[in-house]
Amino acid sequence: MAVDFEKINSIVNRYDEILSTISDPGVIEDTGRYLSLTKELGELEEKVTKINEYKKCKEQIEEALLILDDSSSKELHELAQEELNEAKSRVDVLEEELVVLLAEKDPRDDRNVIMEIRAGAGGEEAALFSDTLLKMYKGYCLRLGFSLEIIDANETELGGFKEVTCEIKGKGAYSKLKFESGVHRVQRVPVTESGGRVHTSTSTVAVLPEAEPTDVVINPEDLKIDRYRASGAGGQHINRTDSAIRITHLPTGLVVQCQDERSQHKNKDKAMAVLQSRLWEMAFNSAKSATDAERRSLVGTGDRSERIRTYNYHQGRVSDHRIGLTLYRLEEILAGDLEEIVNNLTIAEASDNWTASDSED
């Protein structure tokens, strides 16, 4: 994996320049400039630390190779070979980390997330798979220290979800979950199948960065707000008051609803948060589509029409088709151990190393 040496040298030079500038009495007295420079210094520090470690490992490799080429120091060859192997291994890891660190950051990466999961093809089995995906994301959020709260859910009698919307809060939530948008496919024997045959079903996932009130200005006159009584397959969310909220955005036809809270005001606030995030995403994608047309043709849109991953129960396999990654750790992944997949997707995005796999396996 190639590292842009010109870029890392410019980062180190800028870091050193700020360090020398920030101690200048004139700069210290200029509060605005001082704060701006200290902020930039903090943003560069992680990169520079990783760059210095990378350079040190490269130096260790060169030193070890010199010793191995020197026939007069054979007694040091074994130790040099060991150091060479360790340094090479560490360099490979550091190169991947640097590719991610040096890539242009999505300004939305630190945002909270609105996630929508919907049953696709497969009827009741698809609804049950939506519940499986929700549990997987709950497990992943628990590992990361994120909170996941259900905003609205349309449950089935067997415990699945025709659709479920939730809010995920945590620093960097969008950076960790943005790759989950798309069609997730499951291959397994459904609980509703008496003959033991493997069925293929799908669920769609949409991950939206949560919008701030200032990101999208919504005209109250463009909204139709309906209040109704919460309903469902049963359980704690059903109540006897008209606390559920449905909001229709008339210009776009977007409809959002929330019935999870017993308070009408809380349901309205949550529904508005979802609506704002959807509108913001629409505006963002519209502005970005022209410049991204070529890249999207290679990477894929990442939207709900694109099959991104297959979960095969018979083989205990999970395959991410965008990067050609296959892992035989189905149970762990469904329990929330998504980090290896997310890390590989992050590296692939940073290096544009995507594999458009159309395999049906």
SULZI-V548208 format. One record per pair of residues at least 12 apart in sequence whose ideal C-beta (glycine too) atoms are under 7 Angstrom apart, sorted by the first residue. I is the first residue (numbers start at 1). J is the second residue. If there is no record, write none. Layout:
i=I j=J
i=I j=J
This chain:
i=1 j=95
i=1 j=96
i=1 j=99
i=1 j=351
i=3 j=95
i=3 j=98
i=3 j=99
i=4 j=102
i=7 j=102
i=8 j=51
i=8 j=102
i=11 j=44
i=11 j=47
i=11 j=48
i=11 j=51
i=12 j=48
i=12 j=51
i=14 j=44
i=15 j=41
i=15 j=44
i=15 j=48
i=18 j=37
i=18 j=40
i=18 j=41
i=21 j=37
i=22 j=34
i=22 j=37
i=22 j=38
i=22 j=41
i=46 j=101
i=47 j=101
i=47 j=102
i=50 j=94
i=50 j=97
i=50 j=98
i=50 j=101
i=51 j=98
i=53 j=94
i=54 j=91
i=54 j=94
i=54 j=98
i=57 j=87
i=57 j=90
i=57 j=91
i=57 j=94
i=58 j=91
i=60 j=83
i=60 j=87
i=61 j=84
i=61 j=87
i=61 j=88
i=61 j=91
i=64 j=80
i=64 j=83
i=64 j=84
i=64 j=87
i=65 j=84
i=67 j=80
i=68 j=80
i=68 j=81
i=96 j=347
i=99 j=347
i=99 j=350
i=99 j=351
i=100 j=346
i=100 j=347
i=100 j=350
i=103 j=350
i=108 j=174
i=108 j=209
i=109 j=172
i=109 j=174
i=109 j=175
i=110 j=171
i=110 j=172
i=111 j=173
i=111 j=174
i=111 j=209
i=111 j=210
i=112 j=167
i=112 j=168
i=112 j=169
i=112 j=173
i=112 j=210
i=113 j=168
i=113 j=173
i=113 j=174
i=113 j=177
i=113 j=207
i=113 j=208
i=113 j=209
i=113 j=210
i=114 j=165
i=114 j=167
i=114 j=208
i=114 j=210
i=114 j=274
i=114 j=277
i=115 j=137
i=115 j=166
i=115 j=168
i=115 j=177
i=115 j=205
i=115 j=207
i=116 j=163
i=116 j=165
i=116 j=206
i=117 j=130
i=117 j=133
i=117 j=134
i=117 j=161
i=117 j=163
i=117 j=164
i=117 j=203
i=117 j=205
i=118 j=130
i=118 j=163
i=118 j=203
i=118 j=204
i=119 j=160
i=119 j=161
i=119 j=162
i=119 j=163
i=119 j=203
i=120 j=183
i=120 j=202
i=120 j=203
i=120 j=204
i=121 j=201
i=121 j=202
i=122 j=199
i=122 j=201
i=122 j=202
i=124 j=156
i=124 j=158
i=124 j=160
i=124 j=192
i=125 j=190
i=125 j=192
i=125 j=199
i=125 j=201
i=126 j=201
i=126 j=202
i=126 j=203
i=127 j=156
i=127 j=160
i=127 j=161
i=127 j=162
i=128 j=158
i=128 j=160
i=128 j=191
i=129 j=186
i=129 j=201
i=129 j=203
i=130 j=160
i=130 j=161
i=130 j=164
i=130 j=203
i=131 j=159
i=131 j=160
i=131 j=161
i=132 j=334
i=133 j=184
i=133 j=203
i=133 j=205
i=134 j=161
i=134 j=164
i=136 j=334
i=136 j=336
i=138 j=336
i=139 j=335
i=139 j=336
i=140 j=336
i=140 j=338
i=141 j=168
i=142 j=336
i=143 j=336
i=144 j=170
i=144 j=176
i=145 j=170
i=146 j=168
i=146 j=169
i=146 j=170
i=146 j=173
i=147 j=169
i=147 j=170
i=148 j=166
i=148 j=168
i=149 j=166
i=149 j=167
i=150 j=164
i=150 j=166
i=150 j=260
i=151 j=165
i=151 j=166
i=151 j=167
i=151 j=258
i=151 j=260
i=151 j=270
i=151 j=274
i=152 j=165
i=152 j=257
i=152 j=258
i=152 j=259
i=152 j=260
i=153 j=232
i=155 j=232
i=155 j=233
i=156 j=233
i=157 j=233
i=165 j=274
i=174 j=209
i=176 j=342
i=177 j=207
i=178 j=207
i=179 j=342
i=179 j=345
i=180 j=205
i=180 j=207
i=181 j=205
i=181 j=206
i=181 j=207
i=181 j=302
i=181 j=303
i=181 j=304
i=182 j=205
i=182 j=302
i=182 j=303
i=182 j=304
i=182 j=306
i=182 j=307
i=182 j=308
i=183 j=202
i=183 j=204
i=183 j=304
i=183 j=306
i=183 j=307
i=183 j=308
i=184 j=202
i=184 j=203
i=184 j=205
i=184 j=308
i=184 j=309
i=185 j=200
i=185 j=202
i=185 j=307
i=185 j=309
i=185 j=310
i=186 j=201
i=186 j=311
i=187 j=200
i=187 j=310
i=187 j=312
i=187 j=313
i=187 j=314
i=188 j=313
i=198 j=314
i=204 j=304
i=206 j=304
i=208 j=277
i=208 j=278
i=208 j=281
i=209 j=277
i=210 j=273
i=210 j=277
i=211 j=276
i=211 j=277
i=211 j=280
i=215 j=276
i=215 j=280
i=216 j=276
i=216 j=279
i=216 j=280
i=218 j=276
i=222 j=249
i=222 j=250
i=222 j=251
i=223 j=247
i=223 j=248
i=223 j=249
i=224 j=248
i=224 j=250
i=225 j=245
i=225 j=247
i=226 j=246
i=227 j=242
i=227 j=244
i=227 j=245
i=227 j=264
i=228 j=242
i=228 j=244
i=228 j=246
i=229 j=241
i=229 j=242
i=229 j=244
i=230 j=243
i=230 j=244
i=230 j=259
i=237 j=259
i=237 j=260
i=239 j=262
i=243 j=262
i=243 j=263
i=243 j=264
i=243 j=267
i=244 j=257
i=244 j=258
i=244 j=259
i=244 j=267
i=245 j=257
i=245 j=258
i=245 j=264
i=245 j=267
i=245 j=268
i=245 j=271
i=247 j=271
i=247 j=272
i=247 j=275
i=249 j=275
i=249 j=279
i=254 j=275
i=254 j=278
i=256 j=271
i=256 j=274
i=256 j=275
i=257 j=271
i=258 j=270
i=258 j=271
i=298 j=354
i=298 j=356
i=299 j=354
i=300 j=322
i=300 j=356
i=307 j=321
i=308 j=320
i=308 j=321
i=308 j=322
i=309 j=321
i=311 j=330
i=313 j=330
i=316 j=328
i=316 j=330
i=317 j=330
i=318 j=330
i=318 j=333
i=319 j=361
i=320 j=341
i=321 j=357
i=321 j=359
i=322 j=354
i=322 j=355
i=323 j=344
i=323 j=345
i=323 j=348
i=323 j=354
i=323 j=355
i=324 j=355
i=324 j=357
i=325 j=341
i=325 j=344
i=327 j=340
